[in-house]
Amino acid sequence: MLAALIGLVVLLGVLVFWWMRRSRPAARARRPVFENTRPHPRAAPPTAQVAGPVAEPVQALRFDVSRLTLLETLDAPARQALLAQLRDIPRPPRALHQLLSPEFRTRASSTELAELVMTEPVVAARVMGAVNSPLYGLRKPVTSLGQAITFLGLNSVRNLCLQYLMVETLAQQHGQALRAEFDTLGQTSMVASELVLQMAKRLQLPDAAALSTQLVLSYLGRFAAALLLHKRQAEGAAPVESAAGLVPRALAEQARLGLASGEIGLLLMQDWGLPDSMVGESRGIARILFAAEPAAARAAAARAALCALGASLAERLVRGQLPDLSRYEPLHDEGEDLRALRRNLPQAMLEQVGQELREAAAARKAQA
């Protein structure tokens, strides 16, 4: 009996071994092709890093923390004190959250956008005023949001709506002086978003429309910082001079408020519960100016740097510091902003940007 059992076990072992040998070639044949064509790890230098996808966050980059104080490094008492000041700002209307939701941004029709904006009559009126301004150069006035979307496109109108929703949320009951500063910032964000949209299309960057929307959202920190500085001035603090350039202005804000406006915007967006994807991209735009070295995630860093370039040019245009965009040469700009941005804007990209800005259509729109 024992011998029979042993023989049966041996027979089963032989059968299993035979079946495994027979099945192995088929398994190899079914293996996906990319597993066999992946390059050997030694093909790249040991320290090389492959550029990440466009959506890879820029915060993986190392920043010059000797100049820029990051929100993550702010001590808890200072963070809570700043947040308490920001919580004096009324919560944004539901329309702002809906406008930034991924579902609305990817699937909303022009009719749905118009219906959403009409729930905020003041915003709708300001959007219509902006659409009929010289910036867009329409041959005849438009009289409805539907017409505005037809002439300018869904993205441009959505950016205007986002901008004015932020203005109306932050500028309540703070007087004409603050309203004038907010109007200047509004014009700046409008010009910046249009410039970035033009440049991104010229460079054939993916999802240029979303890039310009993220730039508009990044101005939330600028509006919030202006509000906080206005409050400090009302309490007796000396006014802060408008610095020529994003880098000096950010450092001036940081000296007065403890954080630069980009980091303040990040704190406010987190407190308002805005979508993480939008928050991450907008954070990269403000921080890329303080990159300590070129980013390994080259595609994401270049997108953020392009937005920062658009913001820098718009700031100088609106404040009269750059008289003629049609003659602007980004490769020869020795300002602090451009010196910082060149780390993550390749020369070929800057050459294309310069060519786009010198062409009549882009220059006319920005100069208007």
BELGI-V410741 format. One record per residue. N is the residue number from 1. SS is DSSP state (hx for helix, st for strand, lp for the rest). PHI is phi in radians with two decimals (NA if undefined). Layout:
N;SS;PHI + N;SS;PHI
This chain:
1;lp;NA + 2;hx;-1.07 + 3;hx;-1.12 + 4;hx;-1.14 + 5;hx;-1.11 + 6;hx;-1.05 + 7;hx;-1.10 + 8;hx;-1.14 + 9;hx;-1.08 + 10;hx;-1.07 + 11;hx;-1.10 + 12;hx;-1.08 + 13;hx;-1.05 + 14;hx;-1.09 + 15;hx;-1.10 + 16;hx;-1.09 + 17;hx;-1.07 + 18;hx;-1.10 + 19;hx;-1.16 + 20;hx;-1.14 + 21;hx;-1.12 + 22;hx;-1.27 + 23;hx;-1.45 + 24;hx;-1.05 + 25;hx;-1.06 + 26;hx;-1.13 + 27;hx;-1.10 + 28;hx;-1.13 + 29;hx;-1.20 + 30;hx;-1.45 + 31;lp;-1.14 + 32;lp;-1.01 + 33;hx;-1.08 + 34;hx;-1.13 + 35;hx;-1.21 + 36;hx;-1.58 + 37;hx;-1.84 + 38;lp;-1.14 + 39;lp;-1.15 + 40;lp;-1.18 + 41;hx;-0.93 + 42;hx;-1.33 + 43;hx;-1.19 + 44;lp;-1.89 + 45;lp;-1.03 + 46;lp;-1.03 + 47;lp;-1.67 + 48;lp;-1.24 + 49;lp;-2.17 + 50;lp;-1.37 + 51;lp;-1.07 + 52;lp;-1.37 + 53;lp;-1.19 + 54;lp;-1.01 + 55;lp;-1.41 + 56;lp;-1.11 + 57;lp;-1.15 + 58;hx;-1.39 + 59;hx;-1.15 + 60;hx;-1.20 + 61;lp;-1.21 + 62;lp;-1.52 + 63;st;-1.88 + 64;lp;-1.41 + 65;lp;-1.28 + 66;lp;-1.26 + 67;lp;-1.91 + 68;lp;-1.85 + 69;lp;-1.50 + 70;lp;-1.42 + 71;hx;-0.98 + 72;hx;-1.13 + 73;hx;-1.64 + 74;lp;-1.24 + 75;lp;-1.19 + 76;hx;-1.02 + 77;hx;-1.07 + 78;hx;-1.14 + 79;hx;-1.10 + 80;hx;-1.16 + 81;hx;-1.12 + 82;hx;-1.18 + 83;hx;-1.12 + 84;hx;-1.09 + 85;hx;-1.15 + 86;hx;-1.20 + 87;lp;-1.32 + 88;lp;-1.24 + 89;lp;-1.28 + 90;lp;-1.03 + 91;lp;-1.10 + 92;lp;-1.21 + 93;lp;-1.15 + 94;hx;-1.02 + 95;hx;-1.04 + 96;hx;-1.16 + 97;hx;-1.08 + 98;hx;-1.15 + 99;hx;-1.11 + 100;hx;-1.65 + 101;lp;-1.15 + 102;hx;-0.99 + 103;hx;-1.13 + 104;hx;-1.19 + 105;hx;-1.15 + 106;hx;-1.66 + 107;hx;-2.18 + 108;lp;-1.21 + 109;lp;-1.58 + 110;hx;-1.11 + 111;hx;-1.13 + 112;hx;-1.13 + 113;hx;-1.12 + 114;hx;-1.07 + 115;hx;-1.12 + 116;hx;-1.14 + 117;hx;-1.16 + 118;lp;-1.18 + 119;lp;-1.30 + 120;lp;-2.14 + 121;hx;-1.01 + 122;hx;-1.11 + 123;hx;-1.11 + 124;hx;-1.04 + 125;hx;-1.14 + 126;hx;-1.20 + 127;hx;-1.08 + 128;hx;-1.12 + 129;hx;-1.11 + 130;hx;-1.19 + 131;hx;-1.06 + 132;lp;-1.56 + 133;lp;-1.41 + 134;lp;-1.07 + 135;lp;-0.95 + 136;lp;-1.68 + 137;lp;0.99 + 138;lp;-1.23 + 139;lp;-1.26 + 140;lp;-2.44 + 141;lp;-1.11 + 142;lp;-1.75 + 143;lp;-2.07 + 144;lp;-2.58 + 145;hx;-1.12 + 146;hx;-1.04 + 147;hx;-1.11 + 148;hx;-1.03 + 149;hx;-1.15 + 150;hx;-1.10 + 151;hx;-1.35 + 152;hx;-1.73 + 153;lp;1.72 + 154;hx;-1.07 + 155;hx;-1.18 + 156;hx;-1.08 + 157;hx;-1.20 + 158;hx;-1.09 + 159;hx;-1.11 + 160;hx;-1.09 + 161;hx;-1.07 + 162;hx;-1.08 + 163;hx;-1.06 + 164;hx;-1.32 + 165;hx;-1.10 + 166;hx;-1.14 + 167;hx;-1.09 + 168;hx;-1.16 + 169;hx;-1.23 + 170;hx;-1.57 + 171;lp;-1.70 + 172;lp;-1.22 + 173;lp;1.03 + 174;lp;-2.25 + 175;hx;1.47 + 176;hx;-1.25 + 177;hx;-1.08 + 178;hx;-1.21 + 179;hx;-1.07 + 180;hx;-1.12 + 181;hx;-1.14 + 182;hx;-1.15 + 183;hx;-1.11 + 184;hx;-1.10 + 185;hx;-1.11 + 186;hx;-1.09 + 187;hx;-1.08 + 188;hx;-1.10 + 189;hx;-1.16 + 190;hx;-1.13 + 191;hx;-1.14 + 192;hx;-1.07 + 193;hx;-1.14 + 194;hx;-1.21 + 195;hx;-1.05 + 196;hx;-1.14 + 197;hx;-1.07 + 198;hx;-1.10 + 199;hx;-1.19 + 200;hx;-1.14 + 201;hx;-1.18 + 202;hx;-1.07 + 203;lp;-1.47 + 204;lp;1.00 + 205;lp;-1.34 + 206;lp;-1.17 + 207;lp;0.96 + 208;hx;-1.09 + 209;hx;-1.10 + 210;hx;-1.13 + 211;hx;-1.10 + 212;hx;-1.19 + 213;hx;-1.16 + 214;hx;-1.10 + 215;hx;-1.14 + 216;hx;-1.02 + 217;hx;-1.11 + 218;hx;-1.12 + 219;lp;-1.31 + 220;hx;-0.98 + 221;hx;-1.11 + 222;hx;-1.11 + 223;hx;-1.09 + 224;hx;-1.12 + 225;hx;-1.11 + 226;hx;-1.07 + 227;hx;-1.14 + 228;hx;-1.13 + 229;hx;-1.15 + 230;hx;-1.10 + 231;hx;-1.12 + 232;hx;-1.08 + 233;hx;-1.16 + 234;hx;-1.13 + 235;lp;-1.52 + 236;lp;1.96 + 237;lp;-1.30 + 238;lp;-1.20 + 239;lp;-1.16 + 240;lp;-1.64 + 241;lp;-1.19 + 242;lp;-1.24 + 243;lp;-1.37 + 244;lp;-1.48 + 245;lp;2.16 + 246;hx;-1.22 + 247;hx;-1.14 + 248;hx;-1.06 + 249;hx;-1.16 + 250;hx;-1.07 + 251;hx;-1.19 + 252;hx;-1.17 + 253;hx;-1.09 + 254;hx;-1.10 + 255;hx;-1.12 + 256;hx;-1.54 + 257;hx;-1.90 + 258;lp;1.68 + 259;lp;-2.46 + 260;lp;-1.29 + 261;hx;-1.07 + 262;hx;-1.06 + 263;hx;-1.27 + 264;hx;-1.13 + 265;hx;-1.08 + 266;hx;-1.08 + 267;hx;-1.08 + 268;hx;-1.20 + 269;hx;-1.10 + 270;hx;-1.12 + 271;hx;-1.16 + 272;hx;-1.42 + 273;lp;1.26 + 274;lp;-1.27 + 275;lp;-0.96 + 276;hx;-1.02 + 277;hx;-1.10 + 278;hx;-1.23 + 279;hx;-1.09 + 280;hx;-1.09 + 281;hx;-1.16 + 282;hx;-1.18 + 283;hx;-1.06 + 284;hx;-1.10 + 285;hx;-1.11 + 286;hx;-1.29 + 287;hx;-1.43 + 288;hx;-1.09 + 289;hx;-1.16 + 290;hx;-2.00 + 291;st;-1.17 + 292;lp;-1.45 + 293;lp;-2.82 + 294;lp;-1.05 + 295;lp;-1.36 + 296;lp;-1.26 + 297;lp;-1.41 + 298;hx;-1.11 + 299;hx;-1.14 + 300;hx;-1.15 + 301;hx;-1.14 + 302;hx;-1.14 + 303;hx;-1.11 + 304;hx;-1.11 + 305;hx;-1.16 + 306;hx;-1.12 + 307;hx;-1.10 + 308;hx;-1.11 + 309;hx;-1.10 + 310;hx;-1.04 + 311;hx;-1.13 + 312;hx;-1.13 + 313;hx;-1.15 + 314;hx;-1.10 + 315;hx;-1.02 + 316;hx;-1.23 + 317;hx;-1.13 + 318;hx;-1.14 + 319;lp;-1.56 + 320;lp;1.34 + 321;lp;-1.58 + 322;lp;-2.31 + 323;lp;-1.29 + 324;lp;-2.49 + 325;hx;-1.26 + 326;hx;-1.17 + 327;hx;-1.91 + 328;lp;-1.33 + 329;lp;-2.10 + 330;hx;-1.07 + 331;hx;-1.21 + 332;hx;-1.86 + 333;lp;-1.38 + 334;lp;-1.75 + 335;lp;-1.16 + 336;hx;-1.10 + 337;hx;-1.04 + 338;hx;-1.21 + 339;hx;-1.07 + 340;hx;-1.29 + 341;hx;-1.33 + 342;lp;-1.09 + 343;lp;-1.06 + 344;lp;-2.16 + 345;lp;-2.07 + 346;lp;-1.01 + 347;hx;-1.02 + 348;hx;-1.08 + 349;hx;-1.17 + 350;hx;-1.13 + 351;hx;-1.10 + 352;hx;-1.15 + 353;hx;-1.07 + 354;hx;-1.04 + 355;hx;-1.13 + 356;hx;-1.11 + 357;hx;-1.19 + 358;hx;-1.40 + 359;lp;-1.28 + 360;hx;-1.02 + 361;hx;-1.10 + 362;hx;-1.17 + 363;hx;-1.14 + 364;hx;-1.07 + 365;hx;-1.11 + 366;hx;-1.22 + 367;hx;-1.18 + 368;lp;-1.05
